């Protein structure tokens, strides 16, 4: 898969989680990308997403700065 296609896939996963009511709680960066912890607003369910591409990391960073 091309890097652009991988970015689109990761961006779509982030958007779906945000639309379902999840919020970004914690980000852990390492050499293999970022692990983003999402937590649901109402039922406290949590999901961890491994974001590998630089553009997707910029995307969720932008969401954080703009208040999701």
C-alpha positions as semicolon CSV with decimal commas, in nm:
position;residue;x (nm);y (nm);z (nm)
1;X;0,000;0,000;0,000
2;X;0,133;0,345;-0,082
3;X;0,206;0,586;0,199
4;X;-0,074;0,814;0,081
5;X;-0,324;0,528;0,090
6;X;-0,205;0,435;0,438
7;X;-0,254;0,797;0,548
8;X;-0,609;0,799;0,410
9;X;-0,689;0,477;0,597
10;X;-0,550;0,613;0,925
11;X;-0,727;0,948;0,878
12;X;-1,058;0,770;0,816
13;X;-1,014;0,559;1,132
14;X;-0,949;0,874;1,335
15;X;-1,252;1,051;1,184
16;X;-1,481;0,754;1,253
17;X;-1,375;0,740;1,617
18;X;-1,428;1,116;1,660
19;X;-1,773;1,092;1,495
20;X;-1,867;0,805;1,728
21;X;-1,805;1,029;2,029
22;X;-1,448;0,937;2,120
23;X;-1,194;1,196;2,232
24;X;-0,816;1,180;2,227
25;X;-0,694;1,128;2,583
26;X;-0,329;1,032;2,549
27;X;-0,061;1,015;2,279
28;X;0,254;0,807;2,312
29;X;0,514;0,865;2,040
30;X;0,797;0,628;1,956
31;X;1,010;0,533;1,657
32;X;0,734;0,323;1,500
33;X;0,472;0,601;1,509
34;X;0,223;0,709;1,770
35;X;-0,021;0,521;1,990
36;X;-0,331;0,735;2,034
37;X;-0,568;0,650;2,316
38;X;-0,930;0,744;2,249
39;X;-1,195;0,738;2,522
40;X;-1,569;0,758;2,465
41;X;-1,743;1,055;2,626
42;X;-2,035;0,863;2,775
43;X;-1,956;0,496;2,835
44;X;-1,580;0,526;2,912
45;X;-1,493;0,269;2,644
46;X;-1,137;0,313;2,518
47;X;-0,962;0,234;2,190
48;X;-0,592;0,256;2,107
49;X;-0,498;0,335;1,749
50;X;-0,145;0,288;1,613
51;X;-0,077;0,580;1,377
52;X;0,229;0,518;1,159
53;X;0,235;0,788;0,891
54;X;0,370;1,135;0,952
55;X;0,072;1,298;0,781
56;X;-0,176;1,114;1,005
57;X;0,024;1,221;1,312
58;X;0,002;1,581;1,188
59;X;-0,371;1,531;1,131
60;X;-0,453;1,419;1,485
61;X;-0,218;1,682;1,627
62;X;-0,416;1,944;1,438
63;X;-0,738;1,802;1,585
64;X;-0,591;1,829;1,934
65;X;-0,481;2,190;1,885
66;X;-0,822;2,288;1,745
67;X;-1,011;2,117;2,027
68;X;-1,125;1,809;1,827
